[in-house]
Amino acid sequence: MTEYASRFARMQRSGERVVIDGGCYSACTMLLGMLSSDRVCVTPNAVLGFHAAWSFNEAGQRVTNASATRTLIDTYPPHIRAWLARSGGLSPQMKFLRGQKLASMYRLCR
């Protein structure tokens, strides 16, 4: 998450625009909260994938990291947080946002 946050902070400062044309999964979705929505557009191919943050435990197994998941949720804009809440919140299973629902939240690229 830290690497993506740094990348999106640079993009935020530069004024760069983002076209989502395909899969944007996991930490990639942080851009939704780090860039203003007028600088993000989606194509009909865009798919956003959300899941809980995770880390490795002492045994090397992947486990949900509650603190990092809270940080991730706090990064998202209110309309994404609301959609996630209606969809059961962040969990280890990926939740996908695409199609008409996504197009109702972000402008379509020209």
C-alpha positions as CSV (number, residue, x, y, z in Angstrom):
1,M,0.0,0.0,0.0
2,T,2.9,2.4,0.8
3,E,4.3,2.1,-2.7
4,Y,1.0,2.8,-4.3
5,A,0.3,5.7,-1.9
6,S,3.6,7.3,-2.9
7,R,2.9,6.8,-6.6
8,F,-0.5,8.4,-6.3
9,A,0.7,11.3,-4.2
10,R,3.2,12.1,-7.0
11,M,0.4,11.9,-9.5
12,Q,-1.8,14.1,-7.3
13,R,1.0,16.8,-7.2
14,S,1.6,16.6,-11.0
15,G,-2.0,17.1,-12.0
16,E,-1.9,13.9,-14.0
17,R,-5.1,12.4,-15.2
18,V,-5.9,8.7,-15.0
19,V,-7.7,6.5,-17.5
20,I,-8.9,3.2,-16.0
21,D,-9.2,0.8,-19.0
22,G,-9.1,-2.7,-17.6
23,G,-8.4,-4.1,-14.1
24,C,-7.5,-1.9,-11.2
25,Y,-7.3,-4.3,-8.2
26,S,-6.2,-4.1,-4.6
27,A,-3.9,-1.2,-3.7
28,C,-4.5,0.3,-7.2
29,T,-8.0,1.3,-6.0
30,M,-6.4,3.8,-3.6
31,L,-6.2,6.2,-6.5
32,L,-9.9,6.8,-6.1
33,G,-9.4,8.6,-2.9
34,M,-6.0,10.2,-3.6
35,L,-6.9,11.8,-6.9
36,S,-10.0,14.1,-7.4
37,S,-12.7,12.4,-9.3
38,D,-12.5,15.0,-12.1
39,R,-9.0,13.5,-12.9
40,V,-10.2,9.9,-13.2
41,C,-12.2,8.4,-16.0
42,V,-13.3,4.9,-16.8
43,T,-13.8,3.0,-20.0
44,P,-16.4,0.2,-20.6
45,N,-13.5,-2.2,-19.9
46,A,-12.8,-0.8,-16.4
47,V,-13.1,-3.2,-13.4
48,L,-12.2,-2.2,-9.9
49,G,-11.4,-4.9,-7.4
50,F,-11.5,-4.4,-3.6
51,H,-10.4,-6.6,-0.8
52,A,-9.2,-6.3,2.8
53,A,-5.6,-5.5,3.4
54,W,-3.4,-8.4,4.5
55,S,0.0,-9.2,5.8
56,F,2.0,-12.3,6.7
57,N,1.9,-13.9,10.2
58,E,4.8,-15.6,11.9
59,A,4.0,-18.8,10.1
60,G,4.2,-17.0,6.7
61,Q,0.4,-17.3,6.2
62,R,-1.6,-14.4,4.7
63,V,-3.9,-12.9,7.3
64,T,-6.2,-9.9,7.3
65,N,-4.6,-6.8,8.7
66,A,-7.5,-4.9,10.4
67,S,-5.5,-1.7,10.9
68,A,-4.3,-1.5,7.3
69,T,-7.9,-2.4,6.1
70,R,-9.2,0.6,8.1
71,T,-6.6,2.8,6.6
72,L,-7.5,1.6,3.1
73,I,-11.3,2.2,3.7
74,D,-10.5,5.7,5.0
75,T,-8.6,6.4,1.8
76,Y,-11.7,5.9,-0.4
77,P,-14.2,8.7,-1.2
78,P,-17.6,8.5,0.5
79,H,-19.4,7.0,-2.5
80,I,-17.0,4.1,-2.7
81,R,-17.1,3.6,1.1
82,A,-21.0,3.5,0.9
83,W,-20.8,1.0,-2.0
84,L,-18.4,-1.2,0.0
85,A,-20.7,-1.0,3.0
86,R,-23.7,-2.1,0.9
87,S,-21.6,-4.9,-0.5
88,G,-20.6,-6.3,2.9
89,G,-17.4,-4.3,3.5
90,L,-13.9,-5.3,2.7
91,S,-13.1,-9.0,3.2
92,P,-10.5,-11.5,2.0
93,Q,-12.7,-12.1,-1.1
94,M,-12.4,-9.6,-4.0
95,K,-15.5,-7.5,-4.6
96,F,-15.8,-6.1,-8.1
97,L,-17.2,-2.7,-9.3
98,R,-17.8,-2.5,-13.0
99,G,-20.3,-1.6,-15.7
100,Q,-23.2,0.7,-15.2
101,K,-22.6,1.0,-11.4
102,L,-19.0,2.1,-12.0
103,A,-20.1,4.4,-14.8
104,S,-22.6,6.0,-12.5
105,M,-19.8,7.0,-10.1
106,Y,-17.0,8.0,-12.5
107,R,-17.2,9.8,-15.9
108,L,-16.6,7.8,-19.0
109,C,-13.4,8.6,-20.9
110,R,-13.8,10.2,-24.3
